[in-house]
Amino acid sequence: MDDSPQADDDITWASLSGWDKAVAAFGMIGLAFGVGTALLAVLLLVLLAVAAASFHLVEADGIGTLFWGVALLLPCNVLAALFTCPLRWGIRLTALATRTKKAAEAVLSMVTTFLAVLFTVHVTPGLRVHRPWLPALLTALLVALANVGTRAMEKRVGKRAP
């Protein structure tokens, strides 16, 4: 008789041995660090692209300032989301058409990104920006372009999937 787990067997956390739990926990921690590192790398690349495009507007004391900007972007994004969240809830509760709601959500996403970058520019130590609304607008447009590209790729992959 074979006691090995089959594809239909449900394996619960309680049924795992101590070694299996340790390996699973180590794997999940590694996955979290990997995803976090990838997210921070993407944020740093976007920040570097915006800083390069806004070369004459942005002055930084050094590379450490950019890392501070990336670290402060998440709390500033949460703060910006607090401002736009009531508007999102109001839009979702209205009787507007689905297409109108999606467009309004996209605009609010851009506004949230714009505000997050403005907040980050003002609280990052060692960063001086002459016209902060221009890099914030550029970042919001880059994020909107990335969202459009992601949705197009999702639709294309969705059509190919059986």
Phi, psi and chi 1 to 4 in degrees:
 res  aa     phi    psi   chi1   chi2   chi3   chi4
   1 MET       -  135.9 -149.9  162.9  144.0      -
   2 ASP   -96.5  121.3 -173.8   21.1      -      -
   3 ASP   -99.3    7.7  -72.0  -24.5      -      -
   4 SER   -70.7  147.2   63.3      -      -      -
   5 PRO   -63.2  138.3   -1.2    3.9      -      -
   6 GLN   -98.1  170.8  -59.5  -64.3  -38.0      -
   7 ALA   -65.2  -27.7      -      -      -      -
   8 ASP   -86.4  -12.8  -64.9  -24.7      -      -
   9 ASP   -73.8  138.9  -68.3  -17.9      -      -
  10 ASP   -93.1  122.6  -73.0  -26.9      -      -
  11 ILE  -102.1  120.5  -61.3  173.9      -      -
  12 THR  -100.6  166.4   62.0      -      -      -
  13 TRP   -62.5  -38.1 -176.0 -101.8      -      -
  14 ALA   -67.4  -26.4      -      -      -      -
  15 SER   -82.5   -8.5   69.3      -      -      -
  16 LEU   -80.0  149.4  -66.1  175.7      -      -
  17 SER   -77.2  170.4   68.0      -      -      -
  18 GLY   -60.9  -40.4      -      -      -      -
  19 TRP   -64.7  -42.6  175.5 -106.0      -      -
  20 ASP   -64.7  -37.7  -69.9  -21.2      -      -
  21 LYS   -65.3  -41.7  -72.4  179.8 -177.7  179.2
  22 ALA   -64.7  -43.0      -      -      -      -
  23 VAL   -65.1  -41.5  169.2      -      -      -
  24 ALA   -65.1  -43.1      -      -      -      -
  25 ALA   -64.3  -42.1      -      -      -      -
  26 PHE   -62.7  -40.7 -175.3   72.8      -      -
  27 GLY   -65.3  -40.3      -      -      -      -
  28 MET   -68.7  -37.8  -67.0  -54.9  -76.3      -
  29 ILE   -64.8  -43.1  -69.8  169.5      -      -
  30 GLY   -62.0  -40.4      -      -      -      -
  31 LEU   -63.5  -43.0  179.3   65.5      -      -
  32 ALA   -62.9  -43.4      -      -      -      -
  33 PHE   -65.0  -39.1  -81.8  127.7      -      -
  34 GLY   -64.3  -45.3      -      -      -      -
  35 VAL   -65.5  -42.5  169.0      -      -      -
  36 GLY   -62.2  -41.6      -      -      -      -
  37 THR   -64.8  -42.8  -57.9      -      -      -
  38 ALA   -63.3  -41.6      -      -      -      -
  39 LEU   -63.8  -45.0 -179.1   65.1      -      -
  40 LEU   -64.8  -36.2  -72.7  176.2      -      -
  41 ALA   -64.4  -42.3      -      -      -      -
  42 VAL   -65.1  -42.6  167.7      -      -      -
  43 LEU   -62.2  -40.8  -72.4  175.4      -      -
  44 LEU   -66.3  -38.8 -173.6   60.5      -      -
  45 LEU   -64.7  -41.6  -74.6  174.0      -      -
  46 VAL   -63.6  -42.9  168.7      -      -      -
  47 LEU   -62.9  -42.0 -175.8   67.9      -      -
  48 LEU   -66.2  -38.4  -72.8  171.8      -      -
  49 ALA   -64.7  -42.2      -      -      -      -
  50 VAL   -67.8  -41.0  169.6      -      -      -
  51 ALA   -64.5  -37.5      -      -      -      -
  52 ALA   -70.1  -39.5      -      -      -      -
  53 ALA   -70.4  -29.6      -      -      -      -
  54 SER  -104.7   45.6  -50.5      -      -      -
  55 PHE   -54.6  -44.8 -179.3   68.9      -      -
  56 HIS   -83.4  -10.2  -63.1  -68.8      -      -
  57 LEU   -95.7  -27.2  -61.0  175.3      -      -
  58 VAL  -108.7  126.9  178.4      -      -      -
  59 GLU  -122.8  127.9  -63.9  175.4   10.2      -
  60 ALA  -122.4  146.8      -      -      -      -
  61 ASP   -71.9  -22.1  -71.8  -17.4      -      -
  62 GLY   175.7 -175.2      -      -      -      -
  63 ILE   -69.3  -27.0 -167.2   74.7      -      -
  64 GLY   -61.8  -30.5      -      -      -      -
  65 THR   -62.8  -38.4  -57.1      -      -      -
  66 LEU   -66.8  -38.0  -63.6  177.6      -      -
  67 PHE   -66.9  -36.3  -73.8  107.1      -      -
  68 TRP   -62.4  -41.5  -91.3  109.7      -      -
  69 GLY   -60.8  -41.8      -      -      -      -
  70 VAL   -66.1  -41.8  168.6      -      -      -
  71 ALA   -66.6  -34.3      -      -      -      -
  72 LEU   -86.5   -9.6  -68.4  172.1      -      -
  73 LEU   -65.8  -39.6 -173.8   59.9      -      -
  74 LEU   -64.3  -50.4 -177.3   61.6      -      -
  75 PRO   -62.3  -35.6  -14.5   20.3      -      -
  76 CYS   -68.6  -33.9  -70.0      -      -      -
  77 ASN   -66.9  -39.3 -160.0    1.4      -      -
  78 VAL   -62.9  -42.4  169.3      -      -      -
  79 LEU   -62.9  -42.9 -178.6   64.1      -      -
  80 ALA   -64.9  -38.1      -      -      -      -
  81 ALA   -65.7  -31.0      -      -      -      -
  82 LEU   -63.4  -32.3  -73.5  174.5      -      -
  83 PHE   -75.3  -36.0  -74.5  111.1      -      -
  84 THR   -93.7  -11.5   58.5      -      -      -
  85 CYS   -60.8  -44.4 -167.0      -      -      -
  86 PRO   -60.4  -35.2  -23.2   31.8      -      -
  87 LEU   -67.1  -40.1  -66.8  172.5      -      -
  88 ARG   -61.4  -44.9  -73.4 -178.6 -168.4  -95.6
  89 TRP   -62.3  -40.9  -70.1  -20.4      -      -
  90 GLY   -63.0  -40.2      -      -      -      -
  91 ILE   -66.0  -41.6  -71.3  170.6      -      -
  92 ARG   -66.6  -28.4  -70.3  177.5 -175.1  162.0
  93 LEU   -86.9  -10.1  -66.8  174.2      -      -
  94 THR   -79.8  168.0   60.1      -      -      -
  95 ALA   -98.4   36.0      -      -      -      -
  96 LEU   -76.0  163.5  -64.0  172.9      -      -
  97 ALA   -67.1  154.3      -      -      -      -
  98 THR   -60.1  -40.3  -55.3      -      -      -
  99 ARG   -64.6  -38.5 -170.2  171.6 -178.5  169.3
 100 THR   -67.7  -40.1  -53.8      -      -      -
 101 LYS   -63.2  -41.7  -75.1 -176.2 -178.3 -178.5
 102 LYS   -64.5  -40.2  -74.5 -176.5 -179.0 -178.6
 103 ALA   -66.1  -41.1      -      -      -      -
 104 ALA   -65.9  -37.8      -      -      -      -
 105 GLU   -63.7  -39.6  -74.0  -79.9  -24.0      -
 106 ALA   -65.4  -40.9      -      -      -      -
 107 VAL   -65.2  -42.3  168.3      -      -      -
 108 LEU   -66.1  -31.6  -79.0  176.6      -      -
 109 SER   -64.2  -42.2  175.8      -      -      -
 110 MET   -65.6  -40.2  -75.1 -176.4   63.2      -
 111 VAL   -64.3  -40.9  168.8      -      -      -
 112 THR   -62.5  -44.0  -57.4      -      -      -
 113 THR   -63.6  -43.2  -57.0      -      -      -
 114 PHE   -59.2  -48.6 -179.3   80.9      -      -
 115 LEU   -65.2  -39.6  -71.9  174.3      -      -
 116 ALA   -61.7  -41.7      -      -      -      -
 117 VAL   -68.8  -39.8  172.2      -      -      -
 118 LEU   -60.7  -45.3  -80.6 -179.8      -      -
 119 PHE   -62.8  -42.7  -66.0  156.2      -      -
 120 THR   -64.1  -40.7  -56.5      -      -      -
 121 VAL   -62.0  -37.5  162.0      -      -      -
 122 HIS   -80.3  -22.6  -72.7  -68.7      -      -
 123 VAL  -105.6   -7.5  -61.1      -      -      -
 124 THR   -77.1  123.2  -57.8      -      -      -
 125 PRO   -71.5  138.6   20.9  -26.6      -      -
 126 GLY    82.7    6.6      -      -      -      -
 127 LEU  -112.1  127.1 -173.9   67.1      -      -
 128 ARG  -124.3  125.2  -70.1  171.2  -57.9  -75.5
 129 VAL  -125.3  127.5 -179.8      -      -      -
 130 HIS   -75.1  -45.1  -62.6  -68.7      -      -
 131 ARG  -125.4   88.1  -69.6 -175.3 -170.8   99.5
 132 PRO   -64.8  -21.6   11.0  -16.0      -      -
 133 TRP   -71.8  -26.3   63.4  -87.6      -      -
 134 LEU   -68.9  -50.2  -76.9  172.1      -      -
 135 PRO   -64.2  -32.6  -21.7   30.6      -      -
 136 ALA   -66.0  -41.2      -      -      -      -
 137 LEU   -66.4  -41.0 -178.4   62.7      -      -
 138 LEU   -62.1  -42.0  178.1   62.3      -      -
 139 THR   -64.7  -43.4  -54.3      -      -      -
 140 ALA   -61.2  -40.4      -      -      -      -
 141 LEU   -68.7  -37.6  -68.3  174.3      -      -
 142 LEU   -63.6  -41.9  -79.7  174.1      -      -
 143 VAL   -66.9  -40.5  168.9      -      -      -
 144 ALA   -63.8  -40.9      -      -      -      -
 145 LEU   -63.8  -40.5 -177.0   64.7      -      -
 146 ALA   -64.4  -38.4      -      -      -      -
 147 ASN   -65.1  -41.2  -74.8  -21.8      -      -
 148 VAL   -63.7  -44.0  168.0      -      -      -
 149 GLY   -63.2  -40.0      -      -      -      -
 150 THR   -64.7  -43.5  -57.2      -      -      -
 151 ARG   -64.8  -39.1  -73.5 -163.7 -178.6  110.7
 152 ALA   -64.5  -40.8      -      -      -      -
 153 MET   -66.8  -38.7  -64.0  -88.5  -68.1      -
 154 GLU   -63.1  -41.8  -74.8  175.5   -7.9      -
 155 LYS   -65.3  -41.5  -74.6 -179.3 -176.9  178.7
 156 ARG   -65.8  -42.4 -167.0  172.9  -18.9  143.9
 157 VAL   -69.8  -36.5  169.2      -      -      -
 158 GLY   -65.0  -31.2      -      -      -      -
 159 LYS   -73.6  -30.9  -72.4  179.9 -178.8  177.4
 160 ARG   -80.1  -27.3  -79.5 -168.7  -83.7  167.7
 161 ALA   -69.7  139.6      -      -      -      -
 162 PRO   -72.7      -   16.5  -19.9      -      -
